[in-house]
Amino acid sequence: MADYLINVFLDDAKIQKLEAAGLAANIKTVEGKKAIQVEMSAKDQKKLVKGFTDLTFDATNACVLPAEATEKLFNIVCDMKTLDVMKFAIMKLYSPLAGKAPRSAMR
């Protein structure tokens, strides 16, 4: 079991994409809606919280990313045909320099 989860809620089009990628067996019902859950480590969770400061986790240590990040993550899952994508996806979702001034502006 993972330390944390990202819930990606699905509409009919996303369900079809998952079926085409061979991932239909991973669809679960979360909060009464169809979803996939992408597992992540505590280290990945810390990075996401830095990148998305308003990110909140429920009692099951699950969260929902903002819409744009959710879409990126979903596309990575479909392209890689696995839910085990956080090692790769964290580079696309987390920008360690986001919100920091360029060094030249700090002088």
ChimeraX commands (.cxc) that place a marker at each C-alpha (Angstrom):
marker #1 position 0.00,0.00,0.00 radius 0.5
marker #1 position 1.26,3.43,-0.89 radius 0.5
marker #1 position 1.80,6.23,1.57 radius 0.5
marker #1 position -0.44,8.60,-0.40 radius 0.5
marker #1 position -2.86,8.49,-3.34 radius 0.5
marker #1 position -3.94,10.87,-6.06 radius 0.5
marker #1 position -7.56,10.43,-7.10 radius 0.5
marker #1 position -8.20,11.04,-10.79 radius 0.5
marker #1 position -11.94,11.19,-11.38 radius 0.5
marker #1 position -13.15,9.92,-14.74 radius 0.5
marker #1 position -15.75,10.85,-17.31 radius 0.5
marker #1 position -16.86,8.56,-20.15 radius 0.5
marker #1 position -14.08,9.74,-22.49 radius 0.5
marker #1 position -11.38,9.08,-19.89 radius 0.5
marker #1 position -12.84,5.64,-19.14 radius 0.5
marker #1 position -12.60,4.80,-22.85 radius 0.5
marker #1 position -8.95,5.95,-22.92 radius 0.5
marker #1 position -8.17,3.75,-19.93 radius 0.5
marker #1 position -9.88,0.79,-21.55 radius 0.5
marker #1 position -7.83,1.35,-24.71 radius 0.5
marker #1 position -4.66,1.44,-22.60 radius 0.5
marker #1 position -5.63,-1.85,-20.94 radius 0.5
marker #1 position -6.17,-0.24,-17.53 radius 0.5
marker #1 position -9.94,-0.71,-17.08 radius 0.5
marker #1 position -9.35,-3.15,-14.21 radius 0.5
marker #1 position -7.84,-0.28,-12.19 radius 0.5
marker #1 position -11.04,1.80,-12.18 radius 0.5
marker #1 position -12.54,2.09,-8.69 radius 0.5
marker #1 position -15.49,3.90,-7.15 radius 0.5
marker #1 position -14.31,6.75,-4.93 radius 0.5
marker #1 position -16.79,9.09,-3.27 radius 0.5
marker #1 position -19.49,7.64,-5.52 radius 0.5
marker #1 position -17.59,8.46,-8.73 radius 0.5
marker #1 position -15.43,6.39,-11.08 radius 0.5
marker #1 position -11.73,7.07,-10.52 radius 0.5
marker #1 position -8.22,5.70,-10.70 radius 0.5
marker #1 position -5.85,6.07,-7.79 radius 0.5
marker #1 position -2.19,6.78,-8.49 radius 0.5
marker #1 position 0.08,5.80,-5.63 radius 0.5
marker #1 position 2.91,8.02,-4.44 radius 0.5
marker #1 position 5.54,7.99,-1.73 radius 0.5
marker #1 position 5.83,10.40,1.17 radius 0.5
marker #1 position 8.74,12.05,-0.65 radius 0.5
marker #1 position 6.59,12.65,-3.75 radius 0.5
marker #1 position 3.79,13.97,-1.52 radius 0.5
marker #1 position 6.14,16.54,0.04 radius 0.5
marker #1 position 7.14,17.76,-3.42 radius 0.5
marker #1 position 3.52,18.06,-4.55 radius 0.5
marker #1 position 2.57,20.02,-1.42 radius 0.5
marker #1 position 5.41,22.45,-2.18 radius 0.5
marker #1 position 4.23,22.79,-5.78 radius 0.5
marker #1 position 0.50,22.95,-4.97 radius 0.5
marker #1 position 0.26,24.77,-1.64 radius 0.5
marker #1 position -3.53,24.41,-1.38 radius 0.5
marker #1 position -3.44,20.62,-1.79 radius 0.5
marker #1 position -5.42,18.81,0.91 radius 0.5
marker #1 position -5.51,15.14,1.83 radius 0.5
marker #1 position -8.49,13.21,3.19 radius 0.5
marker #1 position -8.55,10.54,5.92 radius 0.5
marker #1 position -7.27,7.93,3.43 radius 0.5
marker #1 position -4.27,10.14,2.52 radius 0.5
marker #1 position -5.76,10.80,-0.92 radius 0.5
marker #1 position -5.87,14.11,-2.76 radius 0.5
marker #1 position -7.10,15.60,-6.02 radius 0.5
marker #1 position -4.68,17.72,-8.04 radius 0.5
marker #1 position -5.75,20.92,-9.80 radius 0.5
marker #1 position -7.39,20.33,-13.19 radius 0.5
marker #1 position -4.32,21.00,-15.37 radius 0.5
marker #1 position -2.07,18.74,-13.28 radius 0.5
marker #1 position -4.74,16.04,-13.17 radius 0.5
marker #1 position -4.94,16.10,-16.97 radius 0.5
marker #1 position -1.14,15.79,-17.27 radius 0.5
marker #1 position -1.10,12.88,-14.84 radius 0.5
marker #1 position -3.96,11.12,-16.61 radius 0.5
marker #1 position -2.21,11.46,-19.98 radius 0.5
marker #1 position 1.02,10.07,-18.52 radius 0.5
marker #1 position -0.90,7.07,-17.11 radius 0.5
marker #1 position -2.49,6.40,-20.51 radius 0.5
marker #1 position 0.76,6.85,-22.44 radius 0.5
marker #1 position 2.77,4.60,-20.11 radius 0.5
marker #1 position -0.11,2.10,-19.72 radius 0.5
marker #1 position 0.46,1.78,-15.95 radius 0.5
marker #1 position -0.55,3.51,-12.73 radius 0.5
marker #1 position 3.04,3.27,-11.45 radius 0.5
marker #1 position 4.08,6.59,-12.98 radius 0.5
marker #1 position 5.00,8.92,-10.11 radius 0.5
marker #1 position 8.77,8.60,-10.54 radius 0.5
marker #1 position 8.31,10.07,-14.02 radius 0.5
marker #1 position 5.22,12.22,-13.42 radius 0.5
marker #1 position 6.67,14.10,-10.47 radius 0.5
marker #1 position 9.15,15.77,-12.84 radius 0.5
marker #1 position 6.28,16.99,-15.02 radius 0.5
marker #1 position 4.02,18.05,-12.13 radius 0.5
marker #1 position 6.47,19.57,-9.63 radius 0.5
marker #1 position 8.55,22.58,-10.51 radius 0.5
marker #1 position 11.01,23.28,-7.68 radius 0.5
marker #1 position 11.62,26.80,-8.96 radius 0.5
marker #1 position 7.96,27.79,-9.26 radius 0.5
marker #1 position 7.30,31.12,-7.61 radius 0.5
marker #1 position 10.98,31.92,-7.03 radius 0.5
marker #1 position 12.55,35.02,-8.47 radius 0.5
marker #1 position 15.36,34.55,-10.99 radius 0.5
marker #1 position 18.82,34.93,-9.42 radius 0.5
marker #1 position 19.53,38.10,-11.41 radius 0.5
marker #1 position 16.45,39.74,-9.85 radius 0.5
marker #1 position 17.67,38.94,-6.34 radius 0.5
marker #1 position 20.69,41.29,-6.49 radius 0.5
marker link #1:1,2 radius 0.2
marker link #1:2,3 radius 0.2
marker link #1:3,4 radius 0.2
marker link #1:4,5 radius 0.2
marker link #1:5,6 radius 0.2
marker link #1:6,7 radius 0.2
marker link #1:7,8 radius 0.2
marker link #1:8,9 radius 0.2
marker link #1:9,10 radius 0.2
marker link #1:10,11 radius 0.2
marker link #1:11,12 radius 0.2
marker link #1:12,13 radius 0.2
marker link #1:13,14 radius 0.2
marker link #1:14,15 radius 0.2
marker link #1:15,16 radius 0.2
marker link #1:16,17 radius 0.2
marker link #1:17,18 radius 0.2
marker link #1:18,19 radius 0.2
marker link #1:19,20 radius 0.2
marker link #1:20,21 radius 0.2
marker link #1:21,22 radius 0.2
marker link #1:22,23 radius 0.2
marker link #1:23,24 radius 0.2
marker link #1:24,25 radius 0.2
marker link #1:25,26 radius 0.2
marker link #1:26,27 radius 0.2
marker link #1:27,28 radius 0.2
marker link #1:28,29 radius 0.2
marker link #1:29,30 radius 0.2
marker link #1:30,31 radius 0.2
marker link #1:31,32 radius 0.2
marker link #1:32,33 radius 0.2
marker link #1:33,34 radius 0.2
marker link #1:34,35 radius 0.2
marker link #1:35,36 radius 0.2
marker link #1:36,37 radius 0.2
marker link #1:37,38 radius 0.2
marker link #1:38,39 radius 0.2
marker link #1:39,40 radius 0.2
marker link #1:40,41 radius 0.2
marker link #1:41,42 radius 0.2
marker link #1:42,43 radius 0.2
marker link #1:43,44 radius 0.2
marker link #1:44,45 radius 0.2
marker link #1:45,46 radius 0.2
marker link #1:46,47 radius 0.2
marker link #1:47,48 radius 0.2
marker link #1:48,49 radius 0.2
marker link #1:49,50 radius 0.2
marker link #1:50,51 radius 0.2
marker link #1:51,52 radius 0.2
marker link #1:52,53 radius 0.2
marker link #1:53,54 radius 0.2
marker link #1:54,55 radius 0.2
marker link #1:55,56 radius 0.2
marker link #1:56,57 radius 0.2
marker link #1:57,58 radius 0.2
marker link #1:58,59 radius 0.2
marker link #1:59,60 radius 0.2
marker link #1:60,61 radius 0.2
marker link #1:61,62 radius 0.2
marker link #1:62,63 radius 0.2
marker link #1:63,64 radius 0.2
marker link #1:64,65 radius 0.2
marker link #1:65,66 radius 0.2
marker link #1:66,67 radius 0.2
marker link #1:67,68 radius 0.2
marker link #1:68,69 radius 0.2
marker link #1:69,70 radius 0.2
marker link #1:70,71 radius 0.2
marker link #1:71,72 radius 0.2
marker link #1:72,73 radius 0.2
marker link #1:73,74 radius 0.2
marker link #1:74,75 radius 0.2
marker link #1:75,76 radius 0.2
marker link #1:76,77 radius 0.2
marker link #1:77,78 radius 0.2
marker link #1:78,79 radius 0.2
marker link #1:79,80 radius 0.2
marker link #1:80,81 radius 0.2
marker link #1:81,82 radius 0.2
marker link #1:82,83 radius 0.2
marker link #1:83,84 radius 0.2
marker link #1:84,85 radius 0.2
marker link #1:85,86 radius 0.2
marker link #1:86,87 radius 0.2
marker link #1:87,88 radius 0.2
marker link #1:88,89 radius 0.2
marker link #1:89,90 radius 0.2
marker link #1:90,91 radius 0.2
marker link #1:91,92 radius 0.2
marker link #1:92,93 radius 0.2
marker link #1:93,94 radius 0.2
marker link #1:94,95 radius 0.2
marker link #1:95,96 radius 0.2
marker link #1:96,97 radius 0.2
marker link #1:97,98 radius 0.2
marker link #1:98,99 radius 0.2
marker link #1:99,100 radius 0.2
marker link #1:100,101 radius 0.2
marker link #1:101,102 radius 0.2
marker link #1:102,103 radius 0.2
marker link #1:103,104 radius 0.2
marker link #1:104,105 radius 0.2
marker link #1:105,106 radius 0.2
marker link #1:106,107 radius 0.2
view
